Amino acid sequence: MEEAMKAKSIFMVVGAVHLGGDYDVISLLCKAGYSVEPNH
């Protein structure tokens, strides 16, 4: 995942299980310095 993000902007879909708790995908990406935006 990180290698693909370094090369270009990507569209990523994650399941609901990965969107909650202290180590959710969005929090981890933001802490790593990535910009995360919802796509409606």
Biopython code that builds the backbone (N, CA, C, O; Angstrom):
import numpy as np
from Bio.PDB.StructureBuilder import StructureBuilder

atoms = [
    (1, "MET", "N", (0.820, -1.172, 0.000)),
    (1, "MET", "CA", (0.000, 0.000, 0.000)),
    (1, "MET", "C", (0.875, 1.250, 0.000)),
    (1, "MET", "O", (0.643, 2.165, -0.791)),
    (2, "GLU", "N", (1.852, 1.300, 0.856)),
    (2, "GLU", "CA", (2.686, 2.501, 0.952)),
    (2, "GLU", "C", (3.513, 2.726, -0.307)),
    (2, "GLU", "O", (3.704, 3.872, -0.715)),
    (3, "GLU", "N", (4.002, 1.675, -0.925)),
    (3, "GLU", "CA", (4.772, 1.819, -2.172)),
    (3, "GLU", "C", (3.900, 2.423, -3.273)),
    (3, "GLU", "O", (4.365, 3.280, -4.025)),
    (4, "ALA", "N", (2.666, 1.993, -3.375)),
    (4, "ALA", "CA", (1.752, 2.532, -4.388)),
    (4, "ALA", "C", (1.449, 4.003, -4.114)),
    (4, "ALA", "O", (1.353, 4.798, -5.049)),
    (5, "MET", "N", (1.298, 4.374, -2.842)),
    (5, "MET", "CA", (0.992, 5.758, -2.491)),
    (5, "MET", "C", (2.166, 6.682, -2.751)),
    (5, "MET", "O", (1.969, 7.863, -3.035)),
    (6, "LYS", "N", (3.370, 6.174, -2.661)),
    (6, "LYS", "CA", (4.550, 6.992, -2.942)),
    (6, "LYS", "C", (4.650, 7.324, -4.430)),
    (6, "LYS", "O", (5.163, 8.381, -4.798)),
    (7, "ALA", "N", (4.167, 6.436, -5.272)),
    (7, "ALA", "CA", (4.293, 6.606, -6.713)),
    (7, "ALA", "C", (3.256, 7.568, -7.286)),
    (7, "ALA", "O", (3.560, 8.329, -8.205)),
    (8, "LYS", "N", (2.016, 7.541, -6.744)),
    (8, "LYS", "CA", (0.944, 8.373, -7.287)),
    (8, "LYS", "C", (-0.239, 8.387, -6.334)),
    (8, "LYS", "O", (-0.259, 7.644, -5.353)),
    (9, "SER", "N", (-1.215, 9.223, -6.617)),
    (9, "SER", "CA", (-2.458, 9.227, -5.839)),
    (9, "SER", "C", (-3.201, 7.936, -6.136)),
    (9, "SER", "O", (-3.206, 7.456, -7.270)),
    (10, "ILE", "N", (-3.829, 7.379, -5.106)),
    (10, "ILE", "CA", (-4.564, 6.132, -5.313)),
    (10, "ILE", "C", (-5.943, 6.219, -4.674)),
    (10, "ILE", "O", (-6.177, 7.022, -3.772)),
    (11, "PHE", "N", (-6.845, 5.384, -5.154)),
    (11, "PHE", "CA", (-8.175, 5.214, -4.583)),
    (11, "PHE", "C", (-8.155, 3.903, -3.819)),
    (11, "PHE", "O", (-7.842, 2.859, -4.392)),
    (12, "MET", "N", (-8.486, 3.939, -2.534)),
    (12, "MET", "CA", (-8.407, 2.744, -1.704)),
    (12, "MET", "C", (-9.744, 2.528, -1.000)),
    (12, "MET", "O", (-10.343, 3.473, -0.486)),
    (13, "VAL", "N", (-10.196, 1.305, -0.982)),
    (13, "VAL", "CA", (-11.430, 0.951, -0.283)),
    (13, "VAL", "C", (-11.059, 0.025, 0.867)),
    (13, "VAL", "O", (-10.335, -0.953, 0.680)),
    (14, "VAL", "N", (-11.562, 0.341, 2.063)),
    (14, "VAL", "CA", (-11.309, -0.523, 3.218)),
    (14, "VAL", "C", (-12.642, -0.886, 3.861)),
    (14, "VAL", "O", (-13.610, -0.130, 3.776)),
    (15, "GLY", "N", (-12.682, -2.028, 4.492)),
    (15, "GLY", "CA", (-13.895, -2.480, 5.160)),
    (15, "GLY", "C", (-14.118, -1.759, 6.485)),
    (15, "GLY", "O", (-13.190, -1.185, 7.055)),
    (16, "ALA", "N", (-15.337, -1.794, 6.958)),
    (16, "ALA", "CA", (-15.729, -1.090, 8.177)),
    (16, "ALA", "C", (-14.900, -1.497, 9.388)),
    (16, "ALA", "O", (-14.659, -0.677, 10.274)),
    (17, "VAL", "N", (-14.468, -2.731, 9.438)),
    (17, "VAL", "CA", (-13.669, -3.215, 10.571)),
    (17, "VAL", "C", (-12.355, -2.433, 10.714)),
    (17, "VAL", "O", (-11.803, -2.340, 11.810)),
    (18, "HIS", "N", (-11.864, -1.878, 9.617)),
    (18, "HIS", "CA", (-10.590, -1.149, 9.628)),
    (18, "HIS", "C", (-10.771, 0.345, 9.876)),
    (18, "HIS", "O", (-9.810, 1.108, 9.767)),
    (19, "LEU", "N", (-11.983, 0.772, 10.206)),
    (19, "LEU", "CA", (-12.251, 2.202, 10.377)),
    (19, "LEU", "C", (-12.551, 2.605, 11.816)),
    (19, "LEU", "O", (-13.007, 3.723, 12.054)),
    (20, "GLY", "N", (-12.311, 1.740, 12.761)),
    (20, "GLY", "CA", (-12.586, 2.069, 14.153)),
    (20, "GLY", "C", (-11.443, 1.685, 15.063)),
    (20, "GLY", "O", (-10.577, 0.892, 14.692)),
    (21, "GLY", "N", (-11.443, 2.245, 16.242)),
    (21, "GLY", "CA", (-10.423, 1.898, 17.226)),
    (21, "GLY", "C", (-9.216, 2.815, 17.164)),
    (21, "GLY", "O", (-9.186, 3.768, 16.386)),
    (22, "ASP", "N", (-8.226, 2.522, 17.987)),
    (22, "ASP", "CA", (-7.027, 3.355, 18.097)),
    (22, "ASP", "C", (-6.089, 3.212, 16.911)),
    (22, "ASP", "O", (-5.283, 4.107, 16.654)),
    (23, "TYR", "N", (-6.175, 2.126, 16.196)),
    (23, "TYR", "CA", (-5.258, 1.873, 15.086)),
    (23, "TYR", "C", (-6.010, 1.712, 13.766)),
    (23, "TYR", "O", (-5.692, 0.840, 12.958)),
    (24, "ASP", "N", (-7.015, 2.570, 13.562)),
    (24, "ASP", "CA", (-7.770, 2.485, 12.315)),
    (24, "ASP", "C", (-6.929, 3.027, 11.159)),
    (24, "ASP", "O", (-5.977, 3.779, 11.372)),
    (25, "VAL", "N", (-7.285, 2.642, 9.950)),
    (25, "VAL", "CA", (-6.516, 2.986, 8.759)),
    (25, "VAL", "C", (-6.379, 4.499, 8.588)),
    (25, "VAL", "O", (-5.292, 4.991, 8.286)),
    (26, "ILE", "N", (-7.470, 5.238, 8.778)),
    (26, "ILE", "CA", (-7.430, 6.684, 8.576)),
    (26, "ILE", "C", (-6.470, 7.353, 9.559)),
    (26, "ILE", "O", (-5.663, 8.190, 9.155)),
    (27, "SER", "N", (-6.545, 6.999, 10.828)),
    (27, "SER", "CA", (-5.645, 7.588, 11.826)),
    (27, "SER", "C", (-4.184, 7.271, 11.527)),
    (27, "SER", "O", (-3.322, 8.144, 11.626)),
    (28, "LEU", "N", (-3.912, 6.038, 11.167)),
    (28, "LEU", "CA", (-2.540, 5.638, 10.869)),
    (28, "LEU", "C", (-1.991, 6.383, 9.658)),
    (28, "LEU", "O", (-0.834, 6.805, 9.664)),
    (29, "LEU", "N", (-2.804, 6.549, 8.623)),
    (29, "LEU", "CA", (-2.359, 7.279, 7.435)),
    (29, "LEU", "C", (-2.115, 8.759, 7.754)),
    (29, "LEU", "O", (-1.129, 9.337, 7.298)),
    (30, "CYS", "N", (-3.001, 9.363, 8.527)),
    (30, "CYS", "CA", (-2.823, 10.768, 8.905)),
    (30, "CYS", "C", (-1.576, 10.950, 9.754)),
    (30, "CYS", "O", (-0.827, 11.905, 9.549)),
    (31, "LYS", "N", (-1.340, 10.056, 10.701)),
    (31, "LYS", "CA", (-0.136, 10.133, 11.532)),
    (31, "LYS", "C", (1.135, 9.983, 10.697)),
    (31, "LYS", "O", (2.187, 10.512, 11.058)),
    (32, "ALA", "N", (1.035, 9.263, 9.587)),
    (32, "ALA", "CA", (2.183, 9.071, 8.711)),
    (32, "ALA", "C", (2.358, 10.246, 7.742)),
    (32, "ALA", "O", (3.309, 10.269, 6.960)),
    (33, "GLY", "N", (1.436, 11.227, 7.794)),
    (33, "GLY", "CA", (1.561, 12.420, 6.974)),
    (33, "GLY", "C", (0.783, 12.417, 5.673)),
    (33, "GLY", "O", (0.956, 13.315, 4.848)),
    (34, "TYR", "N", (-0.074, 11.421, 5.475)),
    (34, "TYR", "CA", (-0.867, 11.348, 4.250)),
    (34, "TYR", "C", (-2.149, 12.165, 4.395)),
    (34, "TYR", "O", (-2.655, 12.344, 5.503)),
    (35, "SER", "N", (-2.660, 12.650, 3.293)),
    (35, "SER", "CA", (-3.929, 13.351, 3.243)),
    (35, "SER", "C", (-5.021, 12.330, 2.929)),
    (35, "SER", "O", (-4.915, 11.580, 1.959)),
    (36, "VAL", "N", (-6.063, 12.305, 3.748)),
    (36, "VAL", "CA", (-7.138, 11.325, 3.576)),
    (36, "VAL", "C", (-8.441, 12.089, 3.388)),
    (36, "VAL", "O", (-8.786, 12.951, 4.195)),
    (37, "GLU", "N", (-9.164, 11.766, 2.315)),
    (37, "GLU", "CA", (-10.430, 12.435, 2.030)),
    (37, "GLU", "C", (-11.497, 11.391, 1.728)),
    (37, "GLU", "O", (-11.217, 10.391, 1.067)),
    (38, "PRO", "N", (-12.740, 11.621, 2.215)),
    (38, "PRO", "CA", (-13.829, 10.690, 1.883)),
    (38, "PRO", "C", (-14.245, 10.880, 0.422)),
    (38, "PRO", "O", (-14.098, 11.966, -0.139)),
    (39, "ASN", "N", (-14.750, 9.845, -0.163)),
    (39, "ASN", "CA", (-15.267, 9.890, -1.523)),
    (39, "ASN", "C", (-16.725, 9.467, -1.471)),
    (39, "ASN", "O", (-17.026, 8.300, -1.221)),
    (40, "HIS", "N", (-17.617, 10.391, -1.701)),
    (40, "HIS", "CA", (-19.056, 10.084, -1.612)),
    (40, "HIS", "C", (-19.612, 9.766, -2.957)),
    (40, "HIS", "O", (-20.803, 9.483, -3.081)),
]
sb = StructureBuilder()
sb.init_structure("model")
sb.init_model(0)
sb.init_chain("A")
sb.init_seg("    ")
for serial, (resi, resn, name, xyz) in enumerate(atoms, 1):
    if name == "N":
        sb.init_residue(resn, " ", resi, " ")
    sb.init_atom(name, np.array(xyz, "f"), 0.0, 1.0, " ", f" {name:<3s}", serial, name[0])
structure = sb.get_structure()
